[in-house]
Amino acid sequence: MTLVGNFMVHLDTNFLISAIQPGSPEDAHLRSWLGAGESLGISAVAWAEFFCGPLPQNDERVARQLFQRVETLSQVDAEMAAHLFNQTGRRSRSLSDCMIAATAIRCGARLATINNHDFRLFAAHGLKLA
């Protein structure tokens, strides 16, 4: 299945890892979105985190089927990520979350994550959670 067009839902790394496990709650959400014709996207940062693994070969195959295109981190995203980092407390190890959020904001996508608590901090800056 190849998904192209406007990205409506971006997946965070932890959501993707769980979503490709049959029967998980995230798998059900993913199937629901796809059934409703929603488009999916993923940032290059989340994609890199996913490939840090460990990654079973079948998980890689499924992920590659879901995402033929990965949204790159642009200059605008990098600057927004720095803004998010500075405005939300400069939390240790949160820069990658800031980059994932910034990319979703630029793309006008909702972000699907299991880590809602940390990503809620970005809602005041335009991030919408799925």
N, C-alpha and C positions, 0 to 999 in steps of 0.2 A: 504494500500500500504506500503510495507516494502522496505526500501532502504538500501542496503549494498554495500560494495566495497570501492573503492577509492573515497574519498570525493573531489568533484570538486568545489562545492560552499558551503561555510559556511554562515549561516544566523545570522545576528546580531539581538538582541532582538527587536528593533523597526521594522525591516523588517519583522520578523516573525509575530508580532502582526498585522501588516497591511496585510500581505500576506494571512492570514487565513480569511480575510474579503472579501467575494465574490464581484467581480467587481472592486476591488482596482487595481491601477497600479502594485503593488507588487504581487497581485494574478495573474495578467497576466504574469509577469516575471516568477513566480514560475511555472505556467502551461507550459510556453514555455520551461523552462529548463527541466522539467520532460518529456515533449513531445519529446525533443531532446535526451533523455536518460542520462541527467546529473545526477550525484549522489549529494545528499545533506548531509550536516553535520551541527553540531552545537556544540559549546563549552559548557562545564559545567557552565561556568560563564554566558553566554547568557541564558542558560536553567534556571539557578537559578533566573536571573533577570525576565524572563518570568513568572516564578511561583510566583513571589512577588505580581503579580496581580494588581488590581482586575482581576480575571480570570473567565469568564463564563465557565460553564461546557462543552459546545460544543467546545469552543476554546481549552481546555485542551485535549479533545478527538481527535480533528484534529491534534494537535501538536504531540500527542503520536503516531498517525498513521504515521506521516511524519518521526519521529525520533525514531527508536527502540533502537538506541545506541547514547549515548552522549559522545563526546570526552572529556576525563578528562584533567585537568590541570596538566601537568607533571613538574618535576624539571626544565627541559630545558625551558618549557613555562614560568615558574615563573621567571627564570633568564633573559629570553628575554624580558618579560614584564617590569622588573625593568630597563633593558637597554633602552627600548622604552620610559619609563616614564622619565628617566634621560636625554635622548637625544632629547626629544621633549618639553622641557620646564617645566617639573615637574608641570603640570597643575592640579589644584585642581579638584578632582572627575574624573580624567582620568585614574586611575589605572585599573578599570574594562575594559575600552576600550583597554588598553595596553594588558591585559590578553587575551581578545577576539582576538585581532590582532596577538599576539604571537602564539596562538593555530592554527589559520588559516595559518600563515607562516610555522609552523612546518609541517602541513598536506599538504602543497602545494596547498591549496585551495584559490580560490578567495572569497572575503568577500562581501556579499550583505548587504548593510546598507542604511538607509535613511539619515544617518548622515555622508555623504561623506566628508564634510568639515573637521571634526575632524580626520577622519580615513586617509585622504590624507597625513597627517603628517607622517604616517608610511610607505608610499610607498618607501621612500629612504632606508628603512630597510628591504625591501623584500615583503611587503604586496601588493597584487594585489586586486583591487576592481572589483566586478562583474558588 
